[in-house]
Amino acid sequence: MIRSARIFIPMASSKARIITRSLEPESEVPSFRTMVGITEVQDGVELLIEAEDTAALRAASNSYLRWMEMLIRTIETKEG
């Protein structure tokens, strides 16, 4: 059974564009247990994660959310 999660993170469109472009290459790397889509949407970023099992779904969710957190902190540090 396929497990899935749709996660929306609200943010300014300028940050959403940077994050989406930064993580797109990672989401395009094939994985045998997960498939991830990242999309810039109005007022934020949306992640769609599909996985073969709960452990893979959790691992992918944690990875992408941590990468997003790191990118947001980097952007905010640069902005001052």
Secondary structure as GFF3:
##gff-version 3
##sequence-region A 1 80
A	DSSP	beta_strand	3	10	.	.	.	ID=ss1
A	DSSP	alpha_helix	13	27	.	.	.	ID=ss2
A	DSSP	beta_strand	34	41	.	.	.	ID=ss3
A	DSSP	beta_strand	44	51	.	.	.	ID=ss4
A	DSSP	alpha_helix	54	79	.	.	.	ID=ss5
###
